Amino acid sequence: MNWLLQSLGLVADGTRLRLLLLLRAEELSVAQLQEILGLPQSNISAQLAKLKSAGLITDRRSGKNRFYHCNAGAGEDWQCLTQVMDRAAATLREVAEDQRALDLVLRKRQKSAQAYFDALAGKFGRHYVPGRSWKALGETLLLLMPELEIADLGAGEGTLAMLLAQRAKRVIAVDHSENMVAYGAQQAREHGFANLEYRLGDLEEPPIEPASMDLVLFVQALHHARDPQRALAAAHALLKPGGRIVVLDLLKHNFEKARELYADVWLGFGEAPLEEMLQAAGFVGIETRIVERESRNPQFQTLLAIANRAD
């Protein structure tokens, strides 16, 4: 079959087209492509094999990783294929999302410190070292925390809220469950936390005064929101100028049973979509990263996002 006809047939598939557009822009590994596209590794590998067989991409090995890039040519057939790809790309909504996700991956590459922490990931706590533990590290960081006014949205029974209340100026824990609020309030009274208050309310309309908080937390809570974008906008309204938001949630996954087991409304969030939602809510200085990868099925990953309200 003529090379151009074969290539046109390949890029007629949306996934292969998105892959080729990404690899035309940047050399990427399967893991990075999976992060950008949010597709199973097996699917991506199968499509890459077809593109490589047609000569549209090539690869190279670097250590344990294999990196792929577009095998761009200079002939008329390649120019024709490129024109068709560009016109098709203009009709795909996913292409713009892919570009934002690619930008995020490239920014990660530039953070040399990230490579250091990736090398350490999973090692802390594996080997016994006298006096070193996550509890000791947490207590140390807690003592370094300034006296802030903190909103813990979707606080549940309030374990984190009570930890923060040891140092915070004031903590307001909000949850939509009357039982959770009642239990947390009882625990606060029993432990003498006069600076910790529990309030009944929704994530999208937290019962807290506007512009009164230094820090807003969503710790494994945002995926319970009916409207995450509205919840983030509400959090922005709670913050004082220069205040910060912390979102700790699951990375986007396909474990549908989470809806039944944990009452999850959303199956996690992708890094780029979460960053986009934070921007739309008015936040700046956004940083995201994967901070935990579970080895047991369904192999949940934990996504951390930190951002600021502009002064």
Buried (B, 14 or more C-beta within 10 A) or exposed (E): EEBBEEBBEBBEBEBBBBBBBBBBBBBBBBEBBBBBBBBEEEEBEEBBEBBBEBEBBBBEEEEEEBBBBBBBBEEEBBEEBBEBBEEBBEEBEBBEBBBBBBBBBEEBEEEEEEEEEEEEEEEEEEEEEEEEEEEEEEEEEEEEBEEBBBBBBBBBBBBBBBBBBBBBEBBBBBBEBEEBBEBBBEBBEEEEBEBBBBBBBBBBEBEBEEEBBBBBBBBBBBBBBEEBBBBBBBBBBBBBEEBBBBBBBBBBBEBEEBEEEEEBBBBBBBBBBBBBBBBEBBBEEBEBBBEBEEEEEEEBBBBBBBBBBEE
